[in-house]
Amino acid sequence: MASSCSSIPLNSSIDLANTPTGSFGTYPLSVQSALRQFQSQVEARPDQFIRYVQPQLLDESRRAVASLLNVPTNECVFVKNASTGVNTVLRNLVFERGDVLVYFDTVYGAVEKTLVSLVETTPLQLRKVQYQFPISHDELVRKFREVVANAKAEGLKVRVAVFDTIVSMPGVRFPFERLIEACRAEGILSVVDGAHGIGQIPLDLGALQPDFFTTNCHKWLYAPRGCAVLYVPLRNQHLIRTTLPTSWGFIPSPDSPTTAPSLMRSGSGKSAFEELFEFVATTDDTAYLCVPAALKFRSQVCGGEDRIYAYLEKLAHEAGDVVAAALGTEVMQEPGLKAGEVSQIRRCAMATVRLPFAVSGGEQDPKTASARLTLQAAQVAEVAGDMQKALTRDYGTFVPVFAHGGWLWTRLSAQVYLEKSDFEWLAGVLEELCNKVVRKFTEPKL
């Protein structure tokens, strides 16, 4: 968090770029070097590289990430980001009257806008699972099943469900494993938005078998932006016939009038699905080629995946507790946890900490929380914006500030190049900023 990030506690002999991350991820200098080399190669001989070299390097990256996810290479392709992955899947599906898509209250904002866009242009109907965090995984799954049952009772067909691995804000782990199982039992296509997934928590897609899964490599895997995996098992690949934008690999229907050959057909024996994503317009795709370098860094410098996951979760727990203690508040976790019980929503590398500011009209529990200040709804955006600007401008770091469930919260992200002292520093920064907010709204104006 501090502008002078600590060296990686897992291994001191590293060369990570000295950049704190709050939202968009960063990557080590060794990966940056690989990226620059690929960019130099493509600029030296664009046609040779894009037509003949890049497809081979892309296959290497696909093999590497498929191995990490425990799935076959021919079920993994790359897209720019998770939002693109979700859009690619949903805009390939053909919806009929009576079809329903179920999604959740804490869906990523851009994904919800995608769903609204689909409703405007297709017969699809939406059903939202409504709730507020903190809430248990059991209750989330129960509410999902209830929404599905209600839609079926209306005579509708629940076709698709969209849900996260880890929610963006609040930063909490979602019961995606159980929801995949529930979808399978109900005959519903599961579309998993794993934007905060790969590199943060273990993922075994071979065992989970979601219908569609997309995850950003540039957030937690330490690949450059933008780089995301789209996983589509063989059983569902016939549903995906176009990229976004539609490009040379488009798979026409049998009665389609198009006869245009693909510009980039390689004759390599790869499936139509694989070739569909091999060349999507003219963009800089060199970030995709850096996944092997990112995995090498994680293995050789950070000690491997298991060590990374354990360190991140431990640090996130410490970070949340340190900041909450300094602010006199709490870390978001399930209500009613007993001593020794493990919070399921905290089993990730993020922690969500309540700020001492209530929002007028929100649900408050005076027995467990006391507000230093109660903001009007119209003041929330101003306070959050001012705090976030001050974090970047005055302290050289960033954590998001947002309203949820009648309170303002902040989200902390553990990373391998951070340690507990960084969050102790951040706790002091947030305390200073909270004091400024209180003074702004309580001191008399001259």
C-alpha positions in Angstrom: 0.0 0.0 0.0 2.8 2.4 0.9 4.4 4.1 -2.0 7.6 2.4 -1.0 6.3 -1.1 -1.3 8.0 -3.8 0.8 10.1 -6.4 -0.8 8.2 -9.7 -1.2 8.2 -11.5 2.1 8.2 -14.8 0.3 11.6 -14.2 -1.3 13.7 -11.1 -1.0 15.6 -11.5 -4.3 12.9 -10.2 -6.6 12.4 -7.4 -9.1 8.7 -6.4 -8.8 7.7 -3.1 -10.3 7.4 -0.6 -7.4 3.6 0.1 -7.9 0.9 -0.4 -5.3 -2.3 -2.0 -6.7 -5.9 -1.1 -5.8 -7.9 -2.1 -8.8 -6.1 -2.9 -12.0 -3.1 -5.1 -11.0 0.5 -4.8 -11.8 3.3 -7.2 -12.8 7.0 -7.8 -12.0 9.9 -6.4 -14.1 10.7 -9.8 -15.4 7.2 -10.0 -17.0 7.5 -6.4 -18.2 10.8 -7.4 -19.9 9.1 -10.3 -21.7 6.3 -8.0 -22.8 8.7 -5.4 -24.2 10.6 -8.1 -26.1 7.4 -9.4 -27.7 6.3 -5.9 -28.7 9.7 -5.3 -30.2 9.5 -8.5 -32.2 6.1 -7.6 -33.6 7.1 -4.1 -34.6 10.3 -5.4 -36.3 8.3 -7.8 -38.6 4.6 -7.4 -38.1 3.3 -9.8 -40.7 5.7 -12.6 -39.9 5.0 -12.3 -36.1 1.2 -11.9 -36.2 0.6 -14.5 -38.9 3.2 -17.2 -37.9 5.0 -16.6 -34.6 2.2 -15.3 -32.4 -0.1 -18.3 -32.9 2.6 -20.6 -31.6 3.4 -18.4 -28.6 -0.3 -18.1 -27.9 -0.5 -21.9 -27.8 2.3 -22.0 -25.2 0.4 -19.5 -23.0 -2.8 -21.5 -23.4 -1.1 -24.7 -22.4 0.4 -23.0 -19.4 -2.8 -21.5 -18.1 -4.8 -24.7 -18.9 -2.4 -26.7 -16.8 -2.9 -24.3 -13.9 -6.7 -24.6 -14.2 -6.5 -28.3 -14.7 -8.4 -28.4 -18.0 -7.4 -29.3 -21.6 -5.7 -26.7 -23.7 -8.4 -26.8 -26.4 -10.9 -25.5 -23.8 -9.0 -22.3 -23.0 -8.7 -19.1 -25.1 -7.7 -15.5 -24.3 -9.8 -12.4 -24.3 -9.0 -8.9 -23.1 -10.8 -9.0 -19.8 -13.5 -10.8 -17.8 -16.2 -8.3 -19.0 -15.3 -9.3 -22.5 -15.5 -12.9 -21.6 -18.9 -12.6 -20.0 -20.2 -10.5 -23.0 -18.8 -13.0 -25.5 -20.7 -15.9 -23.9 -24.0 -14.1 -23.3 -24.1 -12.5 -26.8 -23.5 -15.9 -28.4 -26.5 -17.5 -26.7 -29.8 -17.4 -28.5 -32.6 -16.4 -26.1 -36.3 -17.3 -26.6 -39.4 -15.9 -25.1 -39.8 -17.2 -21.5 -36.0 -17.5 -21.0 -34.7 -16.1 -17.7 -31.2 -15.2 -16.5 -30.6 -15.2 -12.7 -27.9 -12.9 -11.3 -26.9 -11.5 -7.9 -27.3 -8.2 -6.1 -23.5 -7.6 -5.9 -22.9 -8.3 -9.6 -20.1 -6.2 -11.1 -21.6 -3.0 -12.5 -20.5 -3.4 -16.1 -21.9 -7.0 -16.1 -25.3 -5.7 -14.9 -25.3 -3.2 -17.7 -24.6 -6.0 -20.1 -27.6 -7.9 -18.8 -29.9 -4.8 -19.1 -28.6 -4.4 -22.7 -29.5 -8.0 -23.5 -33.0 -7.4 -22.1 -33.4 -4.4 -24.5 -32.4 -6.4 -27.6 -33.6 -10.0 -26.9 -36.7 -11.7 -25.3 -34.6 -12.5 -22.2 -36.0 -11.7 -18.7 -33.9 -11.1 -15.6 -34.4 -12.2 -12.0 -32.1 -10.8 -9.3 -31.1 -12.5 -6.1 -31.4 -9.7 -3.6 -29.5 -9.4 -0.3 -26.9 -7.4 1.5 -23.5 -8.5 2.9 -22.6 -9.7 5.4 -24.5 -12.9 4.6 -23.5 -16.6 4.8 -22.8 -18.8 1.8 -25.6 -21.1 2.9 -28.1 -18.2 2.8 -26.8 -17.1 -0.6 -27.3 -20.5 -2.1 -30.8 -20.8 -0.5 -31.8 -17.4 -1.9 -30.6 -18.5 -5.4 -32.6 -21.7 -5.3 -35.7 -19.7 -4.1 -35.4 -17.3 -7.1 -35.1 -20.2 -9.5 -38.1 -22.0 -8.0 -40.2 -18.8 -8.2 -39.3 -18.3 -11.9 -40.2 -21.9 -12.7 -43.5 -21.5 -10.8 -44.3 -18.6 -13.2 -43.9 -21.0 -16.1 -40.5 -19.5 -17.2 -37.3 -21.3 -18.2 -34.2 -20.4 -16.1 -31.6 -20.6 -18.9 -28.5 -19.0 -17.4 -27.1 -17.9 -14.1 -24.2 -15.3 -13.8 -22.2 -15.1 -10.6 -18.7 -14.3 -9.2 -15.9 -16.2 -7.7 -15.0 -13.3 -5.6 -17.2 -10.2 -5.5 -15.5 -6.9 -6.5 -17.1 -4.7 -3.9 -17.4 -5.8 -1.2 -14.3 -7.9 -1.6 -15.6 -11.2 -0.4 -15.5 -14.8 -1.6 -18.7 -16.1 -3.2 -20.0 -19.7 -3.0 -19.3 -20.3 -6.7 -18.5 -24.0 -6.2 -21.9 -24.7 -4.7 -23.7 -22.5 -7.2 -22.1 -24.4 -10.1 -23.4 -27.6 -8.6 -26.8 -26.1 -8.1 -27.0 -24.9 -11.7 -26.0 -28.4 -12.9 -28.8 -29.9 -10.8 -31.3 -27.5 -12.2 -30.2 -27.7 -15.8 -29.0 -24.1 -15.8 -26.0 -22.8 -17.7 -23.5 -21.4 -15.3 -21.5 -18.3 -16.4 -18.9 -17.6 -13.8 -17.3 -14.1 -13.7 -14.0 -15.0 -12.1 -12.4 -11.6 -12.6 -10.8 -11.9 -9.2 -10.0 -15.6 -9.4 -6.9 -17.0 -11.1 -3.8 -16.2 -9.0 -5.8 -15.3 -5.9 -7.4 -18.7 -4.9 -6.9 -22.2 -6.1 -9.1 -23.0 -9.2 -9.7 -26.6 -10.4 -12.1 -26.1 -13.3 -11.6 -29.7 -14.3 -13.2 -30.8 -11.1 -15.8 -27.9 -10.9 -16.9 -28.2 -14.5 -18.7 -24.8 -14.9 -20.4 -24.3 -18.2 -18.4 -21.0 -18.9 -15.7 -19.4 -16.8 -13.7 -16.2 -17.4 -10.9 -14.8 -15.2 -8.4 -11.9 -15.4 -4.7 -12.8 -15.5 -3.8 -9.2 -15.0 -5.3 -8.8 -11.5 -3.7 -11.5 -9.4 -1.6 -13.7 -11.7 0.8 -10.8 -12.5 0.3 -10.8 -16.3 0.1 -7.5 -18.1 -3.2 -5.8 -18.9 -5.4 -6.8 -20.6 -5.3 -10.5 -20.4 -8.1 -12.9 -19.4 -8.9 -16.6 -19.9 -12.2 -17.7 -21.3 -12.8 -21.4 -20.5 -15.5 -23.2 -22.5 -15.7 -27.0 -22.2 -16.0 -29.0 -25.3 -19.7 -29.8 -24.6 -20.5 -26.1 -24.9 -18.2 -24.9 -27.7 -20.9 -25.3 -30.3 -22.7 -22.4 -28.6 -19.8 -20.0 -29.2 -19.6 -18.9 -32.9 -18.3 -15.4 -32.8 -15.8 -13.2 -30.9 -16.4 -9.6 -29.9 -16.0 -8.0 -32.4 -16.9 -10.6 -34.9 -13.8 -11.4 -36.9 -12.2 -13.8 -39.3 -12.8 -16.9 -37.3 -16.6 -16.5 -37.3 -18.4 -19.9 -37.5 -21.4 -19.4 -39.7 -24.6 -21.4 -39.3 -25.2 -24.1 -42.0 -27.7 -21.8 -43.8 -25.6 -18.7 -43.6 -24.9 -16.8 -46.8 -21.3 -16.0 -45.9 -18.6 -17.9 -47.7 -15.6 -15.6 -46.8 -12.6 -17.7 -45.9 -10.7 -17.0 -42.7 -7.7 -14.7 -43.1 -5.7 -16.5 -40.5 -6.6 -20.2 -40.9 -3.4 -22.0 -39.9 -4.1 -25.5 -41.0 -2.7 -26.6 -37.6 -5.5 -29.1 -36.8 -6.8 -26.9 -34.1 -10.6 -26.7 -33.5 -12.8 -24.1 -35.0 -13.3 -22.8 -31.4 -9.6 -22.4 -30.9 -9.0 -20.6 -34.2 -12.0 -18.4 -33.5 -10.0 -16.6 -30.8 -6.6 -16.8 -32.4 -6.9 -13.5 -34.3 -9.6 -11.0 -33.2 -9.0 -7.8 -35.1 -5.7 -5.9 -35.1 -4.8 -5.3 -31.4 -1.8 -5.6 -29.2 -2.2 -9.2 -27.9 1.3 -9.5 -26.5 0.0 -9.5 -23.0 -1.4 -13.0 -23.7 2.0 -14.2 -24.5 3.4 -13.3 -21.1 1.5 -15.8 -19.0 4.4 -18.3 -19.0 6.7 -15.5 -17.7 4.2 -14.7 -15.0 3.9 -18.3 -13.9 7.7 -18.6 -13.9 7.9 -15.6 -11.6 5.3 -17.1 -9.3 7.1 -20.4 -9.2 10.8 -19.4 -9.0 10.5 -16.2 -7.0 7.3 -16.6 -4.9 7.6 -20.3 -4.1 4.7 -21.6 -6.1 0.9 -21.4 -6.1 0.2 -23.0 -2.8 2.6 -20.8 -1.0 1.2 -17.7 -2.6 -2.5 -18.5 -1.8 -1.6 -19.2 1.8 0.4 -16.0 2.2 -2.3 -13.8 0.6 -5.1 -15.2 2.7 -3.1 -14.9 5.9 -2.0 -11.3 5.0 -5.6 -10.3 4.1 -6.8 -11.5 7.5 -4.1 -9.5 9.3 -4.7 -6.5 7.1 -8.4 -6.4 7.8 -7.9 -6.8 11.5 -5.2 -4.1 11.7 -7.2 -1.5 9.9 -10.5 -2.3 11.7 -8.8 -2.1 15.0 -7.3 1.3 14.2 -10.7 2.7 13.0 -12.6 1.1 15.9 -14.9 -0.8 13.4 -15.0 -4.3 12.0 -14.1 -6.6 9.1 -17.0 -7.8 7.0 -17.8 -11.5 7.8 -20.8 -13.7 8.3 -23.0 -12.8 11.2 -23.0 -15.0 14.2 -19.6 -16.7 13.7 -18.5 -18.5 16.9 -15.0 -18.5 18.2 -12.8 -20.7 16.1 -15.2 -20.8 13.1 -13.7 -19.8 9.8 -15.4 -17.0 7.8 -16.1 -18.4 4.3 -16.5 -14.9 2.8 -13.0 -14.0 4.0 -11.3 -17.0 2.4 -9.5 -14.9 -0.3 -6.8 -12.2 -0.6 -9.2 -9.3 0.1 -10.7 -7.9 3.2 -13.6 -5.4 3.5 -13.4 -3.1 6.4 -16.2 -0.8 7.7 -15.4 2.9 7.9 -17.0 4.8 10.9 -19.5 6.5 8.6 -23.2 5.4 8.4 -25.4 6.4 5.5 -28.8 7.9 6.4 -31.6 5.4 5.8 -29.3 2.4 6.0 -29.8 -0.5 8.4 -27.7 0.1 11.5 -27.1 -2.1 14.5 -26.1 0.1 17.5 -25.2 -2.9 19.5 -22.3 -3.8 17.3 -21.4 -0.5 15.5 -21.2 3.2 16.3 -21.0 5.8 13.7 -18.7 8.8 14.1 -20.8 10.5 11.4 -24.0 9.8 9.6 -23.9 11.0 6.0 -26.9 11.8 3.8 -27.2 9.7 0.7 -26.3 12.7 -1.5 -23.0 13.1 0.4 -21.7 9.6 -0.1 -20.2 10.1 -3.5 -18.5 13.3 -2.4 -16.9 11.7 0.6 -15.8 8.5 -1.2 -14.5 10.6 -4.1 -12.5 13.0 -1.8 -11.0 10.1 0.1 -9.9 8.2 -3.0 -8.4 11.3 -4.6 -6.5 12.1 -1.4 -5.2 8.5 -1.2 -3.7 8.7 -4.7 -2.7 12.4 -4.6 -1.3 12.7 -1.1 -0.3 9.2 -0.1 0.6 7.4 -3.4 -1.7 4.5 -2.9 -5.4 3.5 -3.5 -8.1 1.6 -1.9 -11.8 1.9 -3.0 -14.3 3.5 -0.7 -17.9 2.6 -1.3 -21.4 2.3 0.4 -23.0 -1.0 1.2 -25.7 -1.9 3.6 -26.0 1.5 5.3 -22.3 2.1 5.8 -19.1 3.2 4.0 -16.5 0.5 3.6 -13.0 0.1 2.1 -11.5 -2.9 0.4 -8.0 -4.1 1.1 -6.0 -6.3 -1.3 -3.1 -8.4 -0.1 -0.3 -9.0 -2.5 3.0 -10.9 -2.4 5.0 -7.7 -2.3 3.1 -6.4 0.7 3.4 -7.2 4.4 1.6 -6.4 7.6 3.5 -3.2 8.1 2.1 -1.8 4.9 -1.4 -2.1 6.3 -0.4 -0.6 9.6 0.7 2.4 7.6 -2.5 2.4 5.7 -4.5 2.2 8.9 -2.9 5.5 10.0 -3.7 7.1 6.6 -7.3 6.1 6.7 -7.6 7.3 10.3 -6.3 10.7 9.2 -8.7 10.9 6.2 -11.7 9.9 8.4 -10.8 12.6 10.9 -10.8 15.1 8.0 -14.2 14.0 6.9 -15.6 14.4 10.4 -14.1 17.9 10.7 -15.5 18.9 7.3 -19.1 18.0 8.2 -19.1 18.9 11.9 -17.0 22.0 12.4 -18.8 25.3 12.1 -18.2 27.2 8.9 -16.7 30.7 9.4 
